[in-house]
Amino acid sequence: MAEIKEPVQEQEDYTPDLITLEDEEGKEHTFEVIDAADHKGTHYMALVPYVEDEQQLVNADLDLILMKVGQDGQGEYLDIVEDDEELYEVSQMFEKRLREFFEIEK
């Protein structure tokens, strides 16, 4: 499970919604939150790895990562979606939402 850490803030015309996660080995990774939505009572987030430098953006692997938000005694955390059916349903939901938002045609 990944632990939610403080969001990173930037001062620009466009300020991406960034979140820094710490993996099980203690390494930090920064992601941009592209979308968030609820599905069947669970909150999900669509993330892409954050690339600060536009030159690095050309070569970056920006696969969409879907995470579900859980809660325990220590607070909220993000976890991967392990169930194939759940992942399929959530990915279809985000695909539809992002196509509408970014006006992407199939």
Helices and strands as residue ranges (DSSP letters): E 2-4, E 18-22, E 28-39, E 42-49, H 54-59, E 65-72, E 75-80, H 84-102
